[in-house]
Amino acid sequence: MLCLFDLDGTLIDSEQGITACVKHALARLDVPAPAHEELRRWIGPPLRHSFAPLLAHDAGRIEAAVEYYHERFNTHGWREHEIYPGIARLIERLLAAGHQLAVVTSKPHRHAAPIIAHLPFGEAFLRLYGPHPDSPHSEKASMIAEALTDFGCKPADAVMIGDRHFDIDGAVANDVRGIGVLWGFGSRAELELAGAHAMAATPDELAALLLA
């Protein structure tokens, strides 16, 4: 089976790095940062989507904010994350069972690549799919479609695993099973509404679903 993993909120807890970079970008534009709970909702969606309401949908200011975000992420933000407990063991078990693994993330490829390279199990992922840095969209659907083509995989033989509705939306668009994980930044209600095939509250529960 081809197992496609989201990155933020699924493999790693990237809250510290992402929220710090958002605050940095807004400070450079003299815009007050939202409350912490609101900032947590920025983890998963494309940056431009999240910056737009705060910046009056001003295209120039949105692009400036994205650049300021990248400015800090390139030096500090990419290191500011923790691997969720149980993920390393999950990856080990999936490899032992002969599954193929790849990452499908809303994070631009150039940001995701160094993170994955530094994960202790980073080599387990045969490919990384991330949107172009200039794209305003998550593009999960098109990236999943690309992965199916690259691996010569039928939708029935693949699964998309993630914590936000973007992951499930992309899976549904490709007739791929979408499994929602409940340790990330989304909610059970969000994932159910998007049409998740199943839910996992822990990496062990996810393993049980994938290795059944």
TAVEN-V759044 format. One record per pair of residues at least 24 apart in sequence whose ideal C-beta (glycine too) atoms are under 10 Angstrom apart, sorted by the first residue. I is the first residue (numbers start at 0). J is the second residue. D is the distance in whole Angstrom. If there is no record, write none. Layout:
I	J	D
I	J	D
This chain:
0	93	9
0	96	8
0	97	9
0	98	5
0	99	7
0	100	10
0	152	9
0	155	10
0	156	6
0	157	7
0	158	6
0	176	10
0	209	7
0	210	9
1	98	7
1	99	5
1	100	8
1	101	7
1	125	9
1	126	10
1	143	10
1	146	7
1	147	8
1	149	10
1	150	5
1	151	9
1	152	5
1	153	9
1	154	10
1	156	6
1	157	4
1	158	7
1	159	9
1	175	9
2	89	10
2	90	9
2	93	6
2	94	10
2	96	10
2	98	5
2	99	7
2	100	5
2	101	8
2	102	10
2	123	10
2	124	10
2	157	8
2	158	6
2	159	9
2	160	7
2	178	9
2	205	10
2	209	6
3	99	9
3	100	8
3	101	5
3	102	7
3	103	5
3	104	10
3	124	10
3	126	9
3	128	8
3	139	9
3	142	9
3	143	6
3	146	6
3	147	9
3	150	9
3	152	10
3	157	6
3	158	7
3	159	5
3	160	7
3	161	8
3	166	9
3	169	9
3	170	8
3	173	10
3	175	8
3	177	10
4	86	9
4	89	10
4	90	9
4	93	10
4	100	7
4	101	7
4	102	5
4	103	7
4	104	8
4	115	10
4	123	10
4	124	7
4	158	9
4	159	8
4	160	5
4	161	7
4	166	9
4	180	9
4	205	10
5	43	8
5	102	8
5	103	6
5	104	6
5	105	8
5	106	9
5	139	8
5	159	8
5	160	6
5	161	3
5	162	6
5	163	7
5	165	8
5	166	5
5	169	9
5	180	8
5	183	8
5	185	10
6	43	10
6	80	9
6	102	6
6	103	8
6	104	4
6	105	8
6	106	6
6	110	9
6	111	6
6	114	7
6	115	7
6	118	10
6	124	10
6	127	9
6	129	8
6	161	9
6	162	10
7	42	5
7	43	6
7	80	8
7	104	7
7	105	8
7	106	6
7	111	9
7	114	9
7	161	9
7	162	8
7	163	9
7	183	8
7	184	7
8	39	10
8	42	6
8	43	6
8	83	9
8	161	7
8	162	4
8	163	7
8	166	9
8	180	8
8	182	8
8	183	3
8	184	4
8	185	7
9	43	10
9	83	8
9	86	8
9	102	9
9	103	10
9	104	9
9	160	6
9	161	5
9	162	5
9	163	9
9	166	8
9	178	10
9	179	10
9	180	6
9	182	8
9	183	6
9	184	9
9	185	10
9	202	10
9	205	9
10	80	9
10	82	7
10	83	7
10	86	6
10	87	10
10	89	9
10	90	8
10	102	8
10	104	9
10	114	9
10	115	8
10	118	7
10	120	9
10	121	10
10	124	9
10	160	9
10	161	10
10	162	10
10	180	10
10	183	9
10	202	10
11	79	10
11	80	4
11	81	7
11	82	6
11	83	7
11	86	8
11	114	7
11	115	9
11	118	8
11	183	10
12	42	9
12	79	10
12	80	6
12	81	5
12	82	8
12	83	6
12	84	10
12	86	10
12	182	8
12	183	8
12	184	9
13	42	7
13	43	10
13	76	8
13	77	9
13	79	7
13	80	4
13	81	8
13	106	8
13	114	8
13	183	10
13	184	9
14	38	8
14	39	6
14	41	10
14	42	6
14	79	9
14	80	8
14	81	9
14	183	10
14	184	7
15	75	10
15	76	9
15	78	10
15	79	4
15	80	7
15	81	8
16	42	10
16	71	9
16	72	7
16	75	7
16	76	4
16	77	7
16	78	7
16	79	3
16	80	6
16	81	10
16	110	10
16	114	9
17	41	6
17	42	5
17	43	9
17	46	9
17	68	9
17	72	8
17	76	7
17	79	8
17	80	9
17	106	9
17	184	9
18	42	8
18	76	9
18	79	9
19	68	10
19	71	7
19	72	9
19	75	7
19	76	6
19	79	7
20	46	9
20	67	8
20	68	5
20	69	8
20	70	8
20	71	5
20	72	5
20	73	10
20	74	10
20	75	8
20	76	4
20	77	9
20	79	9
20	110	10
21	46	8
21	49	8
21	50	8
21	53	10
21	64	8
21	67	9
21	68	6
21	71	9
21	72	10
21	76	10
22	68	10
22	71	9
23	64	10
23	67	6
23	68	7
23	70	7
23	71	4
23	72	9
23	75	9
23	76	8
24	50	8
24	53	10
24	54	10
24	63	8
24	64	5
24	65	7
24	66	8
24	67	4
24	68	4
24	69	9
24	70	8
24	71	7
24	72	9
25	50	8
25	53	7
25	54	9
25	64	7
25	67	8
25	68	9
26	67	8
27	63	8
27	64	8
27	66	9
27	67	4
27	68	9
27	70	8
27	71	9
28	53	9
28	54	7
28	60	6
28	61	10
28	63	6
28	64	6
28	67	7
30	54	7
30	55	10
30	60	9
30	64	8
39	184	6
40	163	9
40	184	7
40	185	9
41	68	10
41	184	9
42	105	9
42	106	10
42	162	9
42	163	8
42	183	8
42	184	4
42	185	9
43	104	10
43	105	6
43	106	10
43	137	8
43	139	10
43	161	8
43	162	7
43	163	4
43	164	8
43	165	6
43	166	8
43	183	8
43	184	6
43	185	7
43	189	10
44	105	7
44	136	10
44	137	7
44	163	8
44	164	10
44	165	7
44	184	10
45	105	6
45	106	10
45	107	10
45	130	7
45	134	7
45	135	6
45	136	6
45	137	5
45	138	8
45	165	9
46	72	10
46	105	9
46	106	9
46	107	9
46	132	10
46	135	9
47	133	9
47	134	8
47	135	4
47	136	9
48	105	9
48	135	7
48	136	8
48	137	8
48	165	10
51	135	9
58	135	10
61	135	9
62	133	9
65	107	10
65	132	8
65	133	9
65	135	10
66	132	10
68	110	10
69	107	8
69	109	9
69	110	8
69	132	8
72	106	9
72	107	9
72	109	10
72	110	6
73	109	9
73	110	8
73	113	9
76	110	8
76	114	10
77	106	9
77	109	10
77	110	6
77	111	9
77	112	9
77	113	6
77	114	6
77	117	8
78	113	9
78	114	8
78	117	8
80	114	7
80	117	10
80	118	9
82	118	7
82	119	8
82	120	9
83	180	9
83	182	6
83	183	8
83	201	9
83	202	7
84	182	9
84	201	9
84	202	8
85	182	9
85	201	6
85	202	3
85	203	6
85	204	10
85	205	9
85	206	8
86	118	9
86	119	10
86	120	8
86	180	10
86	182	9
86	202	6
86	205	9
87	118	8
87	119	6
87	120	6
87	123	10
87	202	9
88	120	10
88	202	7
88	203	8
88	206	8
89	120	9
89	160	10
89	199	10
89	201	9
89	202	4
89	203	8
89	204	10
89	205	6
89	206	5
89	209	8
89	210	10
90	118	9
90	119	9
90	120	4
90	121	10
90	123	5
90	124	9
90	202	9
90	206	10
91	120	7
91	123	8
91	206	10
92	202	9
92	203	10
92	205	10
92	206	5
92	209	8
92	210	7
93	120	10
93	123	8
93	205	9
93	206	8
93	209	6
93	210	7
94	120	8
94	122	10
94	123	6
95	210	9
96	206	9
96	209	8
96	210	6
98	123	10
98	158	9
98	209	7
98	210	8
99	123	10
99	124	9
99	125	6
99	126	9
99	146	10
99	150	6
99	152	8
99	156	10
99	157	9
100	124	5
100	125	6
100	126	9
100	160	10
101	125	6
101	126	4
101	127	7
101	128	7
101	142	10
101	143	10
101	145	10
101	146	6
101	149	8
101	150	7
101	152	10
101	157	10
102	126	8
102	127	5
102	128	7
102	129	8
102	142	10
102	146	9
103	127	8
103	128	5
103	129	8
103	130	10
103	137	10
103	138	9
103	139	6
103	140	10
103	142	5
103	143	6
103	145	9
103	146	6
103	159	7
103	160	9
103	161	8
103	165	10
103	166	8
103	169	7
103	170	10
104	128	7
104	129	5
104	130	8
104	137	9
104	139	9
104	142	8
104	161	9
104	165	10
104	166	9
105	129	7
105	130	6
105	134	9
105	136	9
105	137	5
105	138	8
105	139	7
105	142	9
105	161	10
105	163	8
105	165	6
105	166	9
105	169	10
106	130	8
106	132	10
107	131	7
107	132	4
107	133	9
107	134	8
108	132	8
125	149	9
125	150	8
126	150	8
136	165	10
137	163	9
137	164	10
137	165	5
137	166	9
137	168	8
137	169	8
138	165	9
138	169	8
139	163	9
139	164	10
139	165	5
139	166	6
139	167	9
139	168	6
139	169	3
139	170	8
139	172	8
139	173	9
139	177	10
140	165	9
140	168	7
140	169	4
140	170	8
140	171	8
140	172	4
140	173	6
140	175	10
141	169	8
141	172	9
141	173	9
142	169	7
142	173	10
143	168	10
143	169	5
143	170	7
143	171	10
143	172	7
143	173	5
143	174	10
143	175	6
143	177	9
144	169	9
144	172	8
144	173	6
144	175	9
146	173	9
146	175	9
147	173	7
147	174	10
147	175	7
158	196	8
158	197	9
158	205	10
158	208	8
158	209	7
159	195	10
159	196	9
160	197	10
160	199	8
160	205	7
160	208	9
160	209	8
161	185	8
161	190	9
161	193	10
161	195	9
162	186	9
162	189	9
162	190	8
163	189	7
163	190	8
163	193	8
164	188	10
164	189	5
164	190	6
164	191	10
164	192	7
164	193	4
164	194	9
164	195	9
165	189	10
165	193	8
166	190	8
166	193	8
166	195	9
167	191	9
167	192	9
167	193	4
167	194	6
167	195	5
167	196	8
168	193	6
168	194	8
169	193	10
170	194	8
170	195	8
170	196	8
171	195	9
171	196	9
176	208	9
178	204	10
178	205	7
178	208	6
178	209	8
179	205	10
180	204	9
180	205	6
181	205	10
